Amino acid sequence: PRGAARSNAGRAAQACAPRMALLQWGPDITGGRRFHIEDPNHEYQEVRRALHFDRGWARVGKKEDCELRWTLDERAIDFDKLRDAQMVNHYRDIRCLTTKAGLTRTLDEELKWTASAESSEFFPRSYALDDDANRAAFVQDFRRTACCAALKAFVSGLPALKKELTVCLRVCQAWAHDLGDTDYPGDDLSDIVWDTLLAYTYKCTSKQKASTPSLSGSATKLVEVEDPILKQACHRVLASLKARHGQFSMDGSRNIWLTKAPEACRGVGISLHRKLEEILEVADRFPGRVAQKYVENSKLWDKRKFDLRCWVLLTGGGASDFDAYIYEPLYARLCAKAWSLDDHLLLDEKRHLSNLAVNKGSADNLLGTQSDLESMVDFEKVKRGIRKIVKALARTAHQLASTRSRSFEFLGVDIILDEAAKPWLLECNLSPALARRNDAQSRLIDSALRGCIKRTIDRWCPETAPPPRDDGWRHLLTIEPAPKLPKRNRALHLNVDATALDRSSLVKMDRGSSWLSAYAVLRAWWPFAMLRRRALVVRRGVAALFIQSTVRRWRAVCELRRRQMARRRFLGAMQALIAGITRRRLAFTRFRRLRAAASLCSRVAA
């Protein structure tokens, strides 16, 4: 009886095993809907919980087929093999916005065409230093900003050198002329010794107590310059630059620049510099670096620097509507130490980088709420500026990324405020980190992820959607798909005349489609077609550059192998020659010994 009881218990356990496995991976009540998610740091656990427990989806492995695939990187998805009904959390080519180098090139070259906006209005000046043209533009910008900082230091009462200050005034006047001020003449500035001038600007704007080396052996001790005419000229040119240069106040008076790694995240590869040679050295040692102007007049939170992290959701596209959402309330990320621009503190990351990964380990609370921020600034004005930035990014993503009807993108956009509470875009992050530092942030993260699923998965699979909950996602814009061209009769012959095509002629040519305004359709379709063509040309150019670089590397490898083979053949020939000479010498030595022995024997016999 005891053995029978054991066997019955074993059969019961075997019968319960499939049920336990079914509970572990989710009950199959949705017709077999399955999902796969990559979450090595367990930061997106709310997605698993919402799909598994609230909607009854089953989680599967990486190589198994599923209806939803959630990855951390868009390169992990093979878009060519996706089914039309399959859902993914990325767009193809979204890296044009989510990497430092891609964001810099996109906002500099494509924003005016995709969003009808200028990046200088909300994005600090950035340059991809691996391109020769951008490198030259950066050097020119660095020199101009350094001379402008020297003038700001002089008008604020700091000591200076009159000769070098006059040269800085010339540079700023030429800059104002390039910006459209006709009161100043053009100047090519070809006679300026830039190394000496930049050394002076670094010295007169430096806050470090240590003395700086002499400049070309000349007297470099800064003195009080009493010249009212020179000071008036400096005030005038600075006022001209302030009226025409949109980032004049953001530049500050220290000329500090950031260098960023092209595809790094969480504050990795970011450093602050004030010297041009240091930035160029970093760019030469680490290819792909991006130089960006540091916001020197940033808003402070209890004497600490901070930025705002806002989550953005892009859904749909392709043959369906493209929607953009922003999550509110926002939250602030604070630095662990007090902000300072002293030269010996520029390398302290915890004073200048507000990334949570950089400032971890601090005992202070490094997260600020929107309610606290509302008491510091006019937050309605800040929200309008942030929404304007997000709309421009969404329109750019719709034009440059390959959107599809069942794809979406969850982005983390970092915003910094200057003294006037004007928002500036720092970067746009793919699959943002969702590390939970306190209970309030955990509630924000859970609400944002549930709202993300509500506007994506529940929209495409309404049969598994639970009752809706309140969340903080706010709709920003909707972009309708481009209309399809009307199908014309194949037997229609088009005659090309020297007259413009108007609405009536196009409708008449459509033979019976008088209700259809072909002119309006073409007019709506043409800008989208041109933007698509431009994006295609850009991708082809990138592919051509990749092919050229690959061919150059292959040729270099072939040339190296050819030289190695030639060297081996030469060494082999030399070794054979030396061996032959050695053998002949040994044979000649044996012959001489035999001849000596024979002569000796003949003398003995005689």
JOURCOR-V280024 format. One line per field, one symbol per residue. burial: # if it has 24 or more other ideal C-beta (glycine too) atoms within 12 Angstrom, else .. A space follows every 50 residues. Layout:
burial=???
This chain:
burial=........................##...#..#######...######.# ##.#######.....#######.#..#.#..#...############### ###########.###.#.#############..##..############# #####..#.####################.#..#....#..#.#..#### ######........#......#..#....##.##..##.###..#.#### #################.########.###.##..#.############# #..###############...###############..###.#..#..## #########.....######..#...#.#..##.################ ##################..###############.#...#..####### ###########..##.....#######.#..#.................. .....#..##.......#..##.....#..##..#..#............ .................................................. ......
